[in-house]
Amino acid sequence: MTTPHASPLTPREGGPKVAVIGGTGMNDWPGLEISASTVVDTPYGAPSAPLVRGQVAGIEAIFLARHGQGHKIPPHAINYRANMWALKNAGVEQVIAIGAVGAIAGWFAPGALAVPNDLIDYSWGREHTLFDGRPGSGLKHIEFNQPYAPSVRKALLDAAKAAGVDVRDGGVMAVTQGPRLESPGEIRRLKQDGCDMVGMTSMPEAGLATELALPYACLAVSVNWAPGIGSGDIHGQIEHWLALSMAKVRAILEKALPELGS
Ligand code: HPA
């Protein structure tokens, strides 16, 4: 057996094909014409929030608030397994994750956007796999050569072009444990490791998506210089750039949905 809990994961006919996981700064999706909000349960417990179904640009989509309604769940406490399993079980075929991140690379100044193509996982102690040894879970050592799915990455990059928003193609995401930000020494180490940006949620999200054969990519929004890279008030930067960047994110999603969801 290679697919964990294969039987409940039968795709639903006619449902939304695309899901968007909103992170910090995107606890809801203004512009989504909501038709239903469903509280679901999974073999792993409850997802972060109800699955919100609606339409954007005439295309059906599902929205999930990663940090829960009201942004209360810290990155290390998110039930990533329940979130990803619930999306797969809803019949979703592609997932776009929105992630606010700190910038390590000089090219990724706050306010810039990128679609990363690789990651390094520095998080720990999270429930990170569906192959957890419980009866029926099976075991597969999934390949992780492409942590972010090329098909969804391409759709995001094409959509950005169509929306007239500058988005960098590629970059290495460092995934830290949080909820605290990093020390300057930790950021120096991430930079030496080749990381371009740092966030707290791409893992285990991307790994679970791969286990579920659920194409997944991240639209990363630079909201601050990582500690020790720039100077100044980090929380001030985060607030400022989150407020300015979400309109760009929504514009990209509006163009991406018709490509992925129809
Ligand atoms: N570090 C980790 N995660 C983040 C940051 C950061 O500087 N900014 C936004 N998310």
Residues whose N, C-alpha, C, O or C-beta is under 5 A from the ligand:
A	BS01	HPA	A100 V101 G102 L181 V198 G199 M200 A226
